[in-house]
Amino acid sequence: MHRIATDFLAALPAGGHVTLRLHHERSERLRVRQGVVEPVRSGDDLGATVGVIAGGGEGWAGTSDVSPSGLLAALHRARGWAAASATRQLTDFSAFKPSVMVGDWQHVAQRPWSETPLQDKIALLLEADAHLSAVHLDAPQSLTSAGKVGTSQPSERIVDREAALWHTDVETLLVNTAGARVGQRYELLVPDLAATAADAEDTQTRTLGGRGTCRQGGLEVLDEVRYLRRAPEIAAEALQLLAAPSCPSGIMDLVLAPDQMVLQVHESIGHPIELDRILGDERNYAGTSFVTADMFGVYQYGSKLLNVTFDPTVPGEFASYGWDADGTPATRVHVIADGLLVRPLGGQLSQLRAGMAGVANSRATSWNRPAIDRMANLNVEPGDLSEAQLVASVQRGVLMRSNSSWSIDDSRNKFQFGCEWGELIIDGALQGVVKKPSYRGISATFWRNLAGVGDASTWQLNGSPYCGKGEPNQCIRVGHATPMCRFTDVEIFGGAS
């Protein structure tokens, strides 16, 4: 990559500010379903984005041809777009300040994917898949890298199961004519488990977290999330759901586990405070936002217990990095402090357009997409309550885990979410499993009913590989580290049994 970039800069004709972003991803997906090893899916994708700012306009062009001639052809196209847009822009791009950062950033995997033979990874998935077909309640409480789960008893009511691993190795390099040169490299792992139980009347599925259990790193991530240990537990939980009553309906307290807080934060905080959306960019595709620019610094987004940070510096979180796609250094910034909305999620271009401070979140999913404002790691800071204390504070309510369905309106305000797992809480004690738990609310008031925030022992790294936005669409990775939280006066309901 450095050789390609050096040759490109040396061959540049004069004129305007030029940026080159090189992006290389290698991926492998492994999956075992009901004891059958499915075909390995692999990919290797290398390309470049060339950007030009000239005459007050901006242009971009992407290419998979990273030869000198291929990059110069992309440069020619980008300059054409910059010239064509110069008289039609709402923003004077000549005010854009190019990065001059130089450095390298890397998250080092403890057990790199490439160092474990394929047959060993397949063997691991076959073992996990076998445990998904059974109930085993005396498995060890923790899993080391060599750990095994004991003997299981198959259940005929487990009608479908699968174990999967999705690994990606990412390398990027940003250079520009101002002197910037920043390289970044990291591994990503998305482990998944699912078991479906059925009888004559119902079908219930329990998962590891619906691909929300994802982190930067190699196979050590499996130890962190207790991958093999969770397999028989997931099977047992699917069977419990099958036999459980439906979730009750009514206005009551809601306790959300971190693997459901992921989606709650993502949809009702992350997307509404994206600065380009507030400026109108997503209106034609994915909707607007109930948040307006004049709310920052004055709007009480949630209760005083709510503290949310944009933080791409968390080691191992799914969307950590050293610099964004503009070369802006990643830093930890509060976007909500003591419930008050203080800063939008906007990169350098949106900051220039709006005249507001933002964050280092100009991101592109690959070489064939321009960088736009995207969530990265958007985290709820931990409080001071244990899980037991959160439950004990509830007179009547439901604890919910793992998202199964979601819906939110086009202003990112009204929402409705369903979860895989629920537990009824009466007088401060868990009273048993309930199935098909769901809740609905309004972003503008839901967070003001935040009444308890879990401590560091409840705080978990999660995220999503599937955040979609932009035209043309780009699906990007985001991280959400959150504690368990309690909300009051929530409309909770269940599905038919």
C-alpha positions in Angstrom: 0.0 0.0 0.0 2.8 2.4 0.9 4.5 1.7 -2.5 1.2 2.3 -4.4 0.6 5.6 -2.5 4.2 6.8 -3.0 4.2 6.2 -6.7 0.8 7.9 -7.0 1.9 11.1 -5.2 5.1 11.2 -7.3 3.1 11.0 -10.5 0.5 13.6 -9.6 0.0 16.5 -12.1 -0.4 19.9 -10.4 -3.8 21.2 -9.4 -6.0 21.2 -6.3 -5.8 19.2 -3.1 -5.7 15.4 -3.7 -6.5 12.6 -1.3 -5.9 8.9 -1.8 -7.6 6.3 0.4 -6.5 2.6 -0.1 -8.8 -0.1 1.4 -8.0 -3.8 1.5 -10.3 -6.4 3.2 -9.9 -10.1 3.3 -12.8 -12.1 4.8 -13.8 -15.6 5.6 -17.1 -17.0 6.7 -17.5 -20.5 8.2 -20.8 -22.1 9.1 -22.1 -25.4 10.4 -25.8 -26.1 10.3 -27.3 -29.1 11.9 -24.0 -31.0 11.7 -23.3 -30.1 8.1 -20.3 -28.0 7.2 -21.4 -25.4 4.6 -19.1 -24.1 1.8 -16.5 -21.7 3.0 -17.2 -18.1 1.8 -14.1 -16.0 1.3 -13.4 -12.6 -0.2 -10.4 -10.4 -1.1 -11.2 -6.8 -2.0 -8.6 -4.1 -2.7 -9.3 -0.7 -4.2 -8.8 3.0 -3.9 -10.8 6.2 -3.6 -9.3 9.4 -5.1 -10.6 12.8 -3.9 -10.0 16.2 -5.3 -10.9 19.7 -3.9 -10.4 22.4 -6.5 -12.0 25.7 -7.4 -14.4 25.4 -4.5 -15.8 22.1 -5.6 -15.2 18.5 -4.6 -15.1 15.2 -6.6 -14.5 11.6 -5.8 -13.9 8.5 -7.9 -13.4 4.9 -6.8 -11.4 2.2 -8.6 -10.3 -1.4 -8.1 -7.4 -0.7 -10.5 -4.6 0.4 -8.2 -2.0 0.5 -11.0 -0.5 3.9 -11.7 -2.7 4.3 -14.8 -5.8 3.1 -13.0 -5.3 5.7 -10.2 -4.6 8.5 -12.6 -7.8 7.6 -14.5 -9.7 7.9 -11.2 -8.0 11.2 -10.5 -9.2 12.5 -13.9 -12.8 11.5 -13.1 -12.6 13.1 -9.7 -11.3 16.3 -11.1 -14.1 16.4 -13.6 -16.7 16.0 -10.8 -14.9 18.8 -8.7 -15.1 21.2 -11.7 -18.7 20.3 -12.4 -19.8 20.8 -8.8 -17.9 24.0 -8.1 -20.7 26.3 -9.1 -23.5 24.1 -7.7 -22.3 23.5 -4.1 -23.9 24.8 -1.0 -20.5 24.6 0.7 -17.2 26.2 -0.3 -14.8 23.3 -0.1 -11.8 25.5 -0.3 -12.4 26.1 3.4 -11.9 22.3 4.1 -8.7 21.8 6.1 -6.8 18.7 4.9 -5.2 16.4 7.4 -1.4 16.5 7.9 -1.4 13.6 10.3 1.3 10.9 10.0 1.3 7.6 11.9 0.1 4.0 12.2 -2.6 2.4 14.3 -3.2 -1.3 14.8 -5.3 -3.5 17.1 -3.1 -6.6 17.6 -5.0 -9.9 17.9 -3.9 -12.2 20.7 -4.8 -15.3 18.6 -4.7 -14.3 15.0 -7.2 -16.0 12.7 -4.5 -17.0 10.2 -2.5 -18.9 12.8 -5.3 -21.5 13.4 -5.7 -24.1 10.7 -9.1 -24.2 8.9 -9.8 -27.8 10.0 -9.4 -26.7 13.7 -11.9 -23.9 13.2 -14.3 -26.2 11.5 -13.9 -28.7 14.4 -14.7 -25.9 16.9 -17.9 -25.1 15.0 -18.9 -28.8 14.8 -18.5 -29.0 18.6 -20.6 -25.9 19.2 -23.3 -27.1 16.7 -23.5 -30.4 18.5 -24.0 -28.7 21.9 -26.8 -26.5 20.4 -28.9 -29.7 19.9 -28.9 -30.5 23.6 -29.3 -29.3 27.1 -26.3 -29.4 29.3 -26.5 -27.5 32.6 -23.3 -28.6 34.4 -20.9 -27.0 31.9 -17.9 -25.1 33.3 -18.5 -21.5 34.3 -15.7 -20.2 32.1 -13.9 -21.2 29.0 -10.2 -21.1 28.3 -8.8 -21.3 24.9 -8.5 -25.1 25.3 -11.8 -25.4 27.3 -14.4 -28.1 26.4 -18.0 -28.5 27.3 -19.1 -31.8 28.8 -21.5 -34.5 27.6 -24.9 -33.3 26.4 -28.3 -35.0 26.0 -30.0 -34.3 22.6 -33.5 -32.8 22.5 -35.9 -33.7 19.7 -37.5 -30.3 20.1 -34.4 -28.5 18.8 -35.4 -28.5 15.2 -32.7 -26.2 13.8 -29.3 -25.0 14.9 -26.2 -23.3 13.5 -22.8 -22.1 14.6 -20.8 -19.6 12.5 -17.8 -17.4 12.5 -17.2 -14.4 10.3 -13.7 -13.0 10.2 -12.4 -9.9 8.4 -8.9 -8.5 8.2 -8.8 -4.8 7.3 -5.9 -2.6 6.2 -6.3 1.0 5.1 -3.9 3.8 4.1 -4.7 7.5 3.7 -2.3 9.9 2.0 -2.8 13.4 0.6 -0.9 16.3 -1.0 -0.8 18.2 2.4 1.5 15.5 3.7 -0.8 13.2 5.6 0.0 9.4 5.7 -1.9 7.3 8.2 -2.1 3.5 8.1 -4.5 1.3 10.1 -4.9 -2.4 10.5 -7.2 -4.6 12.6 -9.0 -8.0 12.6 -12.7 -8.4 13.2 -14.6 -11.4 14.5 -18.4 -11.9 14.5 -19.3 -15.2 16.2 -22.8 -16.5 16.0 -24.9 -19.3 17.6 -28.6 -20.1 17.1 -31.0 -22.8 18.3 -34.7 -23.1 17.3 -37.1 -25.1 19.4 -40.5 -26.1 18.3 -43.6 -28.1 19.3 -47.0 -28.5 17.9 -48.0 -25.0 18.9 -45.0 -22.7 18.8 -41.5 -22.0 17.6 -38.8 -20.1 19.5 -35.3 -19.1 18.6 -32.4 -18.1 20.9 -29.1 -16.7 19.7 -25.8 -15.5 20.9 -27.0 -12.0 20.2 -27.9 -11.9 16.5 -24.4 -11.0 15.3 -24.4 -8.2 17.9 -21.7 -10.0 19.8 -18.8 -8.8 17.6 -15.4 -7.3 18.4 -12.0 -6.5 17.1 -9.5 -9.3 17.5 -8.9 -12.9 16.6 -10.0 -16.2 18.2 -9.5 -14.8 21.7 -12.9 -13.2 21.2 -14.5 -16.6 21.5 -13.1 -16.9 25.0 -14.3 -13.4 25.9 -17.9 -14.2 24.9 -17.8 -17.8 26.3 -18.6 -19.2 22.9 -18.7 -23.0 23.6 -20.1 -22.5 27.1 -23.0 -20.5 25.6 -24.0 -23.2 23.1 -25.8 -25.6 25.5 -27.2 -22.7 27.4 -28.7 -21.3 24.2 -30.3 -24.6 23.5 -31.7 -24.8 27.1 -33.1 -21.2 26.8 -34.8 -22.0 23.5 -36.6 -24.9 25.2 -37.5 -22.6 28.2 -39.0 -20.1 25.9 -41.1 -22.8 24.2 -42.7 -23.7 27.5 -42.9 -20.1 28.8 -46.1 -17.9 29.0 -46.3 -14.8 26.8 -45.0 -11.6 28.2 -47.7 -9.6 30.0 -48.9 -6.2 28.7 -49.1 -2.9 30.5 -47.2 0.2 31.6 -44.3 -1.0 33.9 -40.6 -0.9 34.4 -38.2 -2.2 31.8 -34.7 -3.6 32.4 -32.6 -3.9 29.2 -29.5 -6.1 29.0 -26.5 -4.8 27.0 -27.3 -6.9 24.0 -30.6 -5.1 23.6 -29.3 -1.7 24.6 -27.2 -2.0 21.5 -30.1 -1.4 19.2 -31.8 1.1 21.6 -28.7 3.3 21.6 -28.2 2.8 17.8 -31.6 3.7 16.7 -32.9 6.3 19.2 -29.6 8.1 20.0 -27.1 7.4 17.2 -29.0 8.0 14.1 -31.0 11.0 15.4 -27.9 13.0 16.3 -26.0 12.4 13.0 -25.2 15.9 11.7 -25.6 15.2 8.0 -29.1 13.8 8.7 -29.9 16.9 10.7 -28.8 18.9 7.8 -31.2 17.0 5.5 -28.9 14.5 3.7 -30.7 11.3 4.6 -34.2 12.7 4.0 -34.7 11.1 0.6 -33.5 7.6 1.7 -33.6 6.8 5.4 -35.5 9.6 7.0 -34.8 12.7 8.9 -34.4 13.3 12.6 -36.5 14.9 15.4 -33.3 16.6 16.5 -32.6 20.0 15.2 -29.3 22.0 15.2 -30.6 24.5 17.9 -31.1 21.7 20.4 -27.4 21.2 21.1 -26.5 22.6 24.5 -30.1 23.1 25.7 -32.1 20.0 25.0 -32.5 17.4 27.9 -32.3 14.2 25.9 -32.5 11.9 28.9 -32.4 11.8 32.7 -29.3 13.1 34.4 -28.1 9.4 34.6 -27.6 9.3 30.8 -24.0 9.9 29.7 -23.1 8.9 26.1 -19.7 9.1 24.6 -18.4 8.8 21.0 -15.2 6.8 21.6 -13.3 5.0 18.8 -10.4 4.5 21.2 -11.8 1.6 23.2 -9.5 -1.4 22.8 -11.3 -4.3 21.1 -14.6 -2.5 20.4 -15.9 -3.2 17.0 -15.5 0.3 15.4 -12.2 1.4 17.0 -9.6 3.3 15.0 -6.9 5.9 15.2 -8.1 8.3 12.5 -11.3 8.7 10.5 -11.4 8.8 6.7 -10.5 12.5 6.7 -7.4 11.8 8.8 -9.0 13.4 11.9 -7.6 11.8 15.1 -10.0 9.7 17.1 -10.8 11.0 20.5 -13.3 10.3 23.2 -16.1 13.0 23.3 -19.3 13.3 25.3 -22.3 13.7 23.0 -24.8 13.6 25.9 -23.6 14.6 29.4 -25.9 14.2 32.4 -28.8 13.9 30.0 -28.0 17.1 28.1 -27.4 16.9 24.3 -24.1 18.6 23.8 -22.5 17.5 20.5 -23.6 15.9 17.1 -22.0 13.0 15.3 -20.6 15.1 12.4 -17.2 14.8 10.6 -15.2 17.7 9.3 -17.3 18.4 6.2 -20.6 18.5 8.2 -18.9 20.7 10.9 -17.9 23.1 8.1 -21.5 23.1 6.7 -23.2 23.6 10.1 -20.6 25.8 11.8 -20.7 23.3 14.8 -18.1 21.2 16.6 -18.5 17.5 15.9 -16.4 14.3 16.2 -14.0 12.2 14.1 -16.7 10.1 12.4 -16.2 10.6 8.7 -16.2 7.0 7.5 -16.6 5.0 4.4 -17.5 1.3 4.2 -15.0 0.6 1.5 -13.0 2.1 -1.5 -16.2 2.3 -3.6 -18.1 4.7 -1.3 -17.4 8.3 -0.2 -17.0 9.0 3.5 -20.1 10.4 5.3 -21.1 10.9 8.9 -21.3 7.5 10.6 -21.5 6.2 14.1 -18.4 4.4 15.2 -18.3 3.4 18.9 -21.2 5.1 20.6 -21.3 4.1 24.2 -23.4 4.5 27.3 -21.1 5.1 30.3 -21.6 2.8 33.3 -23.3 3.9 36.5 -23.1 2.4 40.0 -25.7 -0.3 40.2 -25.2 -4.1 40.0 -27.6 -6.3 38.0 -29.1 -7.5 41.3 -29.7 -3.9 42.5 -31.3 -3.0 39.2 -33.7 -5.9 39.5 -34.3 -5.3 43.1 -35.5 -1.7 42.4 -38.4 -2.9 40.2 -41.8 -3.5 41.7 -43.3 -4.8 38.4 -41.5 -5.1 35.1 -39.7 -7.2 32.6 -36.0 -7.8 32.0 -35.3 -8.2 28.2 -32.4 -9.6 26.3 -31.3 -9.9 22.6 -33.2 -8.1 19.9 -35.4 -10.0 17.6 -37.4 -7.2 15.7 -37.2 -3.5 15.3 -39.2 -0.6 13.9 -38.6 3.2 14.1 -40.3 6.0 12.3 -38.7 8.2 9.7 -37.8 10.9 12.1 -36.1 8.4 14.5 -38.5 9.2 17.2 -41.3 6.6 17.7 -40.0 3.0 18.0 -41.1 -0.5 18.7 -38.6 -3.4 19.6 -39.1 -7.1 20.2 -36.7 -9.3 22.1 -35.8 -13.0 22.2 -35.8 -13.4 26.0 -37.8 -11.9 28.9 -38.0 -12.5 32.6 -40.9 -11.2 34.7 -39.9 -9.1 37.8 -42.3 -8.8 40.7 -41.4 -7.0 44.0 -37.7 -6.9 43.2 -37.3 -10.6 42.2 -37.1 -12.5 39.0 -40.3 -14.7 38.7 -39.7 -16.7 35.6 -39.2 -16.6 31.8 -41.7 -15.0 29.5 -41.6 -15.2 25.7 -42.2 -12.7 22.9 -41.4 -9.7 25.0 -41.8 -6.3 23.3 -41.9 -2.6 24.1 -42.6 0.7 22.4 -41.9 4.3 23.1 -40.8 7.7 21.9 -37.1 8.6 21.8 -37.8 12.1 23.1 -39.3 10.8 26.3 -38.0 7.2 26.7 -34.5 8.3 27.8 -35.9 10.8 30.3 -37.4 7.8 32.1 -33.9 6.2 32.6 -34.0 5.4 36.3 -31.0 3.1 36.9 -27.7 2.5 35.1 -25.6 -0.6 35.7 -22.1 -0.5 36.9 -18.9 -1.7 35.2 -19.8 -5.4 35.9 -22.8 -5.1 33.6 -21.0 -3.1 30.9 -20.3 -5.1 27.7 -18.7 -4.6 24.3 -21.2 -5.2 21.5 -22.0 -3.8 18.1 -23.4 -4.5 14.6 -21.9 -5.2 11.2 -25.0 -3.9 9.5 -25.5 -0.2 9.9 -27.0 1.0 6.6 -27.0 4.6 5.4 -26.3 6.8 2.3 -27.0 6.8 -1.4 -25.6 4.6 -2.8 -26.1 2.6 0.3 -23.1 1.6 2.4 -23.3 -0.9 5.2 -20.7 -0.1 8.0 -19.6 -1.6 11.3 -20.5 0.1 14.6 -19.7 -0.5 18.2 -22.0 0.0 21.2 -20.6 -0.7 24.7 -23.4 -0.3 27.3 -24.4 -1.4 30.8 -27.7 -2.9 31.8 -30.3 -0.1 32.3 -33.7 0.4 34.0 -36.5 2.5 32.5 -39.8 3.4 34.2 -43.3 3.8 32.7 -42.7 1.9 29.5 -45.4 0.3 27.4 -44.6 -3.4 27.4 -46.6 -6.1 25.5 -46.3 -9.7 24.5 -47.3 -11.7 21.4 -49.9 -14.4 21.1 -48.8 -17.7 22.7 
